[in-house]
Amino acid sequence: MILSFFSSQGWQSWDIEHRPLIPEGMPVLIDDDLRFEDGPAAPRPTAVVNRWLRELPASGASAPSSWENYARVVKEWMEFLAEHGVGLFDSRVRLKAALSRYAEHRAAGPLKARFAATTWGQHMSILSLFYRWAINEEYATAEPFTYRAARALFAGTGREVKVNLAVRRTPKPHVTIKYLEPDFTELFRNGLRGLAPDGSQDTGFHGRELTRNAAVGDHALATGMRLQEFTYLLPWEIPALPPEPTVVPVPFPVPAGITKGKKFRTTWTSYEALAGLHDYLDLDRAATTEGSRWLPPRRWGEPLIVTEPDARGGLINGIRRPWASLTPSERRRLVAPEGGACLLAVKNGGGPFTAWATIFERTSDRIRARFEPRFPHVWPHRCRHTFSMRTLEYLVTGHYRQAAKLVRDTDADAALVFYLTKADPLLVLRDLLGHSTVLTTEKYLNPRELHLTGEKPQVAWSRGETEGLGRLYELAS
């Protein structure tokens, strides 16, 4: 089975009247015989899956990366079924037997086929969504999953939920640390700068682009932005630096074109992190892009030449466009007026730099090997969790209350400080992270364990958690 991606380029020559109603970049599954249909008979399973994929944008999955992930999950399941002579829409007995074998294959099969418990859970969730859709559309009569009814308590409101039993046990949230403690945060920041733990030069390391790495790493820690969000920022979207250093956070708008779900929000950053970005833009980045003749590879699409840029947008191939409307794939094709790519971070030669997961991983490995064996693996999302924990700590300990005393009522920061000192800390953090509900924010912070039972929800609180949450609401009131 082949996984391809749809492109409408040149559709006028396809002998059709209108452009196909298929989103650009939509995954398409193709059988090995390169055929989609067998005539008037029932549609092939691949044709059914392709229809489901095309409907994902209208079902809440707006990100192309999600489409690809969904397609790969179903593709791997179909290939496994085919190897064992089971159809995608076979009987429930045969599907359940295949699922049992698939679970064993992913848990204890060949090394390259094994899944972690969280990955297995994600795959089962996607397959469950597909089968429920197929049953509703009358393509399938059965699914391999068994569910049990449960009643869950969310934000004080109980509701009925269905729990898929095809899951593996995972660690409880309170035993999984996903953030960096302050001392490890400083180790990581020094590592990005090529420094030893004490701040001196690490003579055993000869890295490149250290100013770039340090500026973007500090930015990720100070804003809580997702990997896609800070990777595809443009220089013109960086807020101006306040005229004087301030302890009050600096608002940082996150453009809708690069956020999850295309939802605009405003987070914040520190004066020091923002100053680091401006230093990189004015010095190292300017020197790297000067005289660059970089153009995007042909496989990315035509170059998008930028002229007359400002904070809101610019002329792109002669047409005025706002930056907020540009997607990540479009942003990496932008060519700056003075040459080079338009992304915030660039590499030698002026091209866009996007491999932040690799930079963070190598820095973590070096710190662990040379200085601190306990240092964890740092992926970009760990920086987001670190921001969450530090921000909540500042909110509940009165850090911003102290900052408010230094701000006069007439200052531009007064409204922000008033908001920070009066609003519920969890709601403030929810808005900064761009979550739709505070329930998602709570998962970042692991303030409680929620156990689903057959009838009654059981919420387990530790003494420290109870006292901490009480203190949080006391300060918020």
C-alpha positions in Angstrom: 0.0 0.0 0.0 1.3 3.5 -0.9 0.8 6.7 1.1 0.8 9.7 -1.2 -0.2 13.4 -0.7 -2.6 15.3 -2.9 -1.5 18.3 -4.9 -3.8 20.2 -7.3 -0.8 21.6 -9.3 -1.7 21.3 -13.0 -5.3 20.1 -12.4 -6.4 22.0 -15.6 -4.8 19.3 -17.7 -6.6 16.5 -15.9 -9.6 16.7 -18.3 -12.0 17.8 -15.5 -14.2 20.8 -15.3 -13.5 22.0 -11.7 -10.6 21.6 -9.2 -11.1 18.5 -7.0 -12.6 19.2 -3.6 -9.6 17.7 -1.8 -7.4 19.8 0.5 -3.8 20.4 -0.5 -1.5 18.0 1.2 -4.3 15.5 2.1 -3.0 12.0 2.5 -4.2 9.5 -0.1 -3.9 5.7 0.3 -3.3 3.7 -2.9 -3.4 0.0 -3.3 -0.5 -1.8 -4.8 -2.4 -2.4 -8.1 -2.8 1.5 -8.4 -6.6 1.2 -8.6 -9.1 3.0 -6.5 -12.4 1.3 -7.6 -13.5 -2.1 -8.9 -16.6 -1.0 -10.7 -20.1 -0.8 -9.4 -19.4 -3.1 -6.5 -18.8 -1.9 -2.9 -15.9 0.6 -2.6 -12.5 -0.7 -1.8 -11.4 -0.2 1.9 -8.8 2.3 0.8 -11.5 4.4 -0.9 -13.5 4.4 2.3 -10.4 5.4 4.3 -9.6 8.2 1.8 -13.2 9.5 2.2 -12.8 9.6 6.0 -9.5 11.4 5.7 -11.0 14.1 3.4 -13.7 14.7 6.0 -11.2 15.3 8.8 -10.8 19.1 8.3 -14.6 19.4 9.0 -14.4 17.1 12.0 -12.0 19.2 14.1 -8.7 18.0 12.7 -7.4 21.1 10.9 -3.7 20.4 10.9 -2.1 18.6 7.9 0.3 16.9 10.4 -2.8 15.3 12.1 -4.1 14.1 8.7 -0.8 12.4 8.0 -0.7 10.8 11.4 -4.2 9.5 11.1 -3.5 8.1 7.6 -0.3 6.3 8.8 -2.1 4.7 11.8 -4.9 3.3 9.6 -2.5 2.2 6.9 -0.4 0.2 9.3 -3.5 -1.4 10.7 -4.7 -2.4 7.2 -1.4 -3.8 6.3 -1.3 -5.9 9.5 -4.8 -7.2 8.8 -3.9 -8.1 5.2 -0.9 -10.1 6.3 -3.3 -12.2 8.5 -6.1 -12.5 6.0 -8.5 -10.3 7.8 -10.5 -7.6 6.1 -10.8 -4.0 7.3 -14.5 -4.4 7.7 -14.6 -8.1 8.7 -16.8 -9.7 11.3 -16.4 -8.6 15.0 -15.0 -12.0 16.0 -12.2 -11.8 13.4 -11.5 -8.1 14.1 -11.2 -8.7 17.8 -8.9 -11.7 17.3 -6.7 -9.5 15.0 -6.7 -6.7 17.5 -5.4 -9.1 20.2 -2.6 -10.3 17.9 -1.8 -6.7 16.9 -1.5 -5.7 20.6 1.0 -8.5 21.2 2.9 -7.5 18.0 3.2 -3.9 19.1 4.1 -4.8 22.7 6.5 -7.7 22.3 7.0 -8.2 18.6 10.1 -7.2 16.6 12.0 -4.2 18.1 11.1 -1.8 15.3 7.4 -2.7 15.5 7.0 -2.0 19.3 5.0 0.9 20.7 5.2 2.6 24.0 2.0 2.6 26.0 1.2 6.2 25.1 1.7 5.6 21.4 -0.5 2.5 21.5 -3.2 4.5 23.2 -3.0 7.2 20.5 -3.3 4.6 17.7 -6.3 2.9 19.4 -8.0 6.3 19.7 -7.6 7.0 16.0 -8.8 3.6 15.0 -11.8 3.9 17.3 -12.7 7.3 15.6 -12.4 5.6 12.2 -14.6 2.6 13.0 -17.3 4.7 14.6 -17.4 6.9 11.5 -17.5 3.8 9.3 -20.4 2.3 11.2 -22.3 5.5 11.1 -21.8 5.7 7.3 -22.8 2.0 7.0 -19.5 0.9 5.6 -18.8 -1.3 8.6 -21.1 -3.5 10.7 -18.6 -4.1 13.6 -15.5 -2.8 15.2 -12.8 -4.6 17.2 -13.1 -2.5 20.3 -15.0 -3.0 23.6 -16.1 -0.1 25.7 -17.4 0.3 29.2 -19.5 3.1 30.5 -18.1 5.4 33.1 -19.0 8.6 34.9 -16.3 11.2 35.1 -16.1 14.4 37.0 -14.8 17.4 35.1 -14.7 20.9 36.7 -17.4 19.9 39.2 -19.8 18.5 36.5 -20.4 14.8 36.0 -21.0 13.3 32.6 -21.2 9.8 31.0 -18.1 8.8 29.0 -17.1 5.7 27.0 -13.8 4.1 28.0 -12.0 2.0 25.3 -10.6 -1.1 27.0 -7.9 -1.6 24.3 -5.3 0.4 26.4 -2.2 -0.4 28.3 -1.4 0.8 31.7 0.6 4.0 31.9 2.4 5.7 34.8 0.3 8.0 36.9 0.8 11.7 36.1 2.4 12.4 39.5 5.3 10.1 38.8 6.1 11.5 35.4 8.1 14.7 35.5 7.8 16.6 32.2 9.4 19.9 33.2 12.9 21.1 34.1 13.7 22.1 37.7 15.3 25.5 38.0 18.9 24.1 38.3 18.4 21.9 35.2 16.9 24.8 33.3 20.1 26.8 33.9 22.1 23.8 32.8 20.2 23.6 29.6 20.4 27.4 28.9 24.2 27.2 29.5 24.5 24.2 27.3 22.8 26.0 24.4 25.4 28.7 24.8 28.3 26.2 24.8 29.0 26.9 28.4 29.9 24.7 31.4 27.5 24.6 34.4 29.4 27.3 36.2 29.0 29.7 33.2 32.6 29.4 31.9 33.4 28.3 28.4 33.1 24.6 27.7 36.5 24.1 26.1 35.6 20.5 25.1 32.7 21.7 22.9 33.1 23.5 19.6 29.6 24.3 18.4 28.2 26.7 15.9 25.3 29.2 15.9 25.4 29.4 19.7 23.8 32.8 19.8 20.9 31.6 17.6 20.4 28.5 19.7 20.5 30.4 23.0 18.1 33.1 21.8 15.5 30.6 20.5 15.9 28.3 23.5 15.4 31.1 26.0 12.4 32.2 23.9 10.8 28.8 24.1 11.3 28.7 27.9 10.0 32.2 28.4 6.8 32.0 26.2 5.6 28.4 26.4 5.1 28.4 22.6 4.8 25.1 20.8 7.5 23.8 18.5 5.7 24.8 15.3 4.9 28.2 16.8 8.4 29.4 17.6 10.0 27.6 14.6 7.9 29.5 12.0 7.9 33.0 13.5 9.1 35.8 11.3 11.4 38.6 12.4 8.7 41.2 11.8 6.4 39.4 14.3 8.8 39.9 17.2 7.5 42.6 19.5 9.5 45.7 20.1 11.8 45.7 23.1 10.5 48.0 25.9 12.6 51.2 26.4 13.8 50.0 29.8 14.2 46.6 31.5 11.0 45.5 33.3 10.0 42.7 35.6 6.5 42.8 34.2 6.0 40.2 31.4 6.0 41.6 27.8 2.9 40.5 25.7 3.8 38.3 22.8 1.1 37.8 20.1 1.2 34.3 18.5 -0.1 34.5 14.9 -3.1 32.3 14.0 -1.3 30.8 10.9 1.1 28.8 13.0 -0.9 28.0 16.1 -2.7 24.7 16.9 -6.2 25.0 15.5 -5.5 28.3 13.9 -6.5 30.1 17.1 -4.8 33.5 17.7 -3.7 34.1 21.3 -1.3 36.3 23.2 1.3 34.8 25.5 4.1 36.7 27.1 7.9 36.7 27.4 10.5 38.1 29.7 12.5 41.3 28.9 15.7 39.3 29.0 14.5 36.6 26.5 13.1 39.3 24.2 16.4 41.2 24.3 18.2 38.0 23.4 16.0 37.7 20.3 16.7 41.2 19.2 20.4 40.8 19.7 20.4 37.8 17.5 18.3 39.5 14.8 20.4 42.6 14.8 23.8 40.9 14.8 24.3 37.2 14.0 21.2 36.8 11.8 21.9 39.9 9.9 25.5 38.8 9.2 24.3 35.3 8.2 21.7 36.5 5.6 23.8 39.4 4.2 24.2 38.8 0.5 22.5 35.4 0.6 21.1 34.0 -2.6 19.1 31.3 -1.0 15.9 30.1 -2.7 13.6 27.4 -1.5 14.0 24.0 -3.1 11.7 23.4 -6.1 9.9 20.5 -4.3 8.7 23.1 -1.7 6.9 25.1 -4.4 7.6 28.5 -6.0 9.5 31.1 -4.0 7.5 33.8 -2.2 9.4 37.0 -2.6 8.8 39.5 0.2 9.0 43.3 -0.3 8.0 46.2 1.9 7.6 44.2 5.1 6.2 45.7 8.3 4.8 44.4 11.6 1.5 43.4 10.0 2.4 42.0 6.6 4.2 42.7 3.3 4.0 42.4 -0.4 4.4 38.7 -1.3 5.0 38.3 -5.1 3.5 41.7 -5.5 0.3 41.1 -3.5 -0.2 42.5 0.0 -0.7 39.7 2.6 -0.9 39.7 6.4 1.7 37.5 8.1 -1.1 35.9 10.2 -2.6 34.3 7.1 0.6 32.4 6.2 0.9 28.7 7.0 4.2 27.1 8.1 4.8 25.6 4.6 4.3 29.0 3.1 6.5 30.8 5.6 9.6 28.6 4.9 9.3 29.6 1.2 9.5 33.3 1.9 12.6 35.1 0.6 13.5 38.3 2.4 14.1 41.6 0.6 17.8 41.7 1.6 18.2 38.0 0.8 17.9 34.8 2.7 15.0 33.1 4.4 12.4 35.0 6.4 12.1 32.6 9.3 13.3 33.9 12.7 16.2 31.3 12.8 18.5 30.7 9.8 21.4 28.5 9.1 24.7 29.0 7.3 23.9 30.3 3.8 20.8 32.1 4.8 18.3 29.2 4.6 15.6 28.5 7.2 16.5 26.5 10.2 13.8 24.2 11.7 15.6 21.3 13.4 15.1 22.4 17.0 14.3 19.0 18.3 17.8 17.8 17.1 19.5 20.8 18.8 17.7 20.3 22.1 18.4 16.5 22.0 22.1 17.0 21.3 22.5 19.6 24.0 20.8 17.3 26.5 23.0 14.4 25.5 26.2 16.5 25.9 25.1 17.8 29.4 24.3 14.2 30.5 27.6 12.8 29.2 29.9 15.6 30.4 28.3 17.2 33.5 25.2 15.7 34.9 24.2 12.0 34.4 20.7 12.7 35.8 19.9 15.4 33.2 16.7 14.4 31.3 16.1 14.3 27.6 14.8 17.8 26.6 12.3 17.9 23.7 10.7 21.2 22.6 7.4 20.4 24.5 9.3 20.0 27.8 10.1 23.7 27.5 6.4 24.4 27.3 5.8 22.4 30.5 8.6 24.2 32.2 7.1 27.5 31.3 3.8 26.3 32.8 5.2 25.3 36.1 7.3 28.4 36.5 4.5 30.7 35.5 2.0 29.1 37.9 4.6 29.3 40.7 5.0 33.1 40.0 1.3 33.6 40.0 0.5 31.8 43.2 3.5 33.1 45.2 2.7 36.8 44.5 5.6 37.5 42.1 3.4 39.6 40.0 1.9 41.3 43.0 5.4 42.6 43.8 5.8 43.7 40.2 2.6 45.6 40.4 4.0 47.8 43.2 6.7 48.9 40.8 4.2 49.9 38.1 2.4 53.3 38.2 -1.2 53.4 37.2 -0.4 55.5 34.2 2.2 53.1 32.8 1.4 51.0 29.8 1.9 47.9 31.9 -0.8 48.8 34.4 -3.7 47.0 32.7 -1.6 43.8 32.3 -0.5 43.8 35.9 -4.0 44.4 37.2 -5.2 41.4 35.1 -2.4 39.2 36.5 -3.1 40.0 40.1 -6.9 39.7 39.9 -7.5 36.7 37.6 -7.5 33.1 38.6 -4.0 31.8 38.0 -5.1 28.6 36.2 -7.2 30.7 33.9 -4.3 33.1 33.2 -2.1 30.0 32.4 -4.9 28.5 30.2 -5.0 31.7 28.1 -1.2 31.9 27.8 -0.9 28.3 26.6 -3.9 28.6 24.2 -5.9 25.8 25.7 -9.7 25.6 25.1 -10.4 24.5 28.6 -8.6 24.7 32.0 -8.9 20.9 32.2 -6.2 20.6 29.6 -4.1 23.0 31.6 -4.5 20.9 34.7 -3.0 17.9 32.8 0.2 20.0 32.3 0.4 20.6 36.0 -0.8 17.2 37.3 -2.7 18.7 40.2 -4.8 15.6 40.7 -5.5 12.0 39.6 -8.9 11.2 38.1 -9.9 7.6 38.2 -12.9 6.5 36.1 -15.0 3.9 37.7 -18.2 2.1 36.6 -20.5 4.4 38.6 -18.8 7.0 40.8 -15.8 9.2 40.0 -13.0 8.9 42.5 -10.6 11.9 42.8 -7.5 11.1 44.8 -5.7 14.1 46.4 -2.5 14.1 48.3 -2.1 16.4 51.3 0.4 18.6 49.5 -1.9 18.8 46.4 -4.9 19.8 48.6 -3.0 22.5 50.4 -1.4 23.8 47.2 -4.7 24.1 45.3 -6.3 25.8 48.3 -3.4 28.3 48.5 -3.8 28.9 44.7 -7.5 29.8 45.0 -6.8 31.8 48.2 -4.4 34.0 46.3 -6.7 34.2 43.3 -9.7 35.4 45.3 
